[in-house]
Amino acid sequence: MPEIEALENTSGVIKKFLYLNSKAPYGTVYALEVLEMILISAAFEQDVHVAFVDDGVYQIKKGQDTKGIEMKSFLPTYRALEGYDIEKLYVEKESMEERGLTVEDFIVPVTVVNRLTMSDLIHSMDVVLGG
Amino acid sequence: MLHTVNKSPFERNAFKACLARAKEGSVIVLFEDAVYAVTRGTTLEKIAVRAAEKFHVFVLGPDLNARGYDWGQVVEGVTVVDYDDFVDIVVTHGPVTAWL
């Protein structure tokens, strides 16, 4: 059965995934939804990349204290990504600078890339999931 | 008249739309993602400083803290308030125009 053979051949294929974060945390549900997708993907042993552009860079800013708004903080989950072998994190330089942030403001180690390199990164992926 | 804004100034036009139509001396409360409009060091800082000169600008502290900022990182002339203050402002300065 050729169909079954085709299905079997897809097992073990590792694709390049990019999770493209472009929204600020807490004000909308986008950041949380993408983070949940990232955690799910960790279970499938794929080549996971996570990028932060535009307001997405705010997601990993240090010092988030969410007690006052009674919501769960994202920071512990982002810190835990390393434990799932998700270590390819990229921040767009222009987005960071527009918002007065520097690499020291982030809770996790990131690679800062300019917009052109971010474009190249996006285009080098097999699957891009944004939010 | 009280004006409220709750959207990021980098993603939506709500903050600028509010500033363009609020009368001098109006009260503006920034909450949720709009708190980024008055954090120091951004490309919008001058707009925020001018707004604080023309209007009474307040920003909700719990939303600032959730996003990793405190009162020391807010532009000069903007007042940080809590939820109780927000309620008092609504009672004192209504009706409300909500810029979304």
Interface residues (C-beta under 8 A of the other chain):
Chain A: K23 A24 P25 Y26 G27 T28 D54 D55 Y58 K61 K62 G63 Q64 D65 T66 K67 G68 I69 M71 S73 E98 R99 G100 L101 D105
Chain B: N6 K7 S8 F10 E11 E32 D33 Y36 T39 R40 G41 T42 T43 E45 G61 P62 D63 N65 A66 R67 G68 Y69 D70 D82
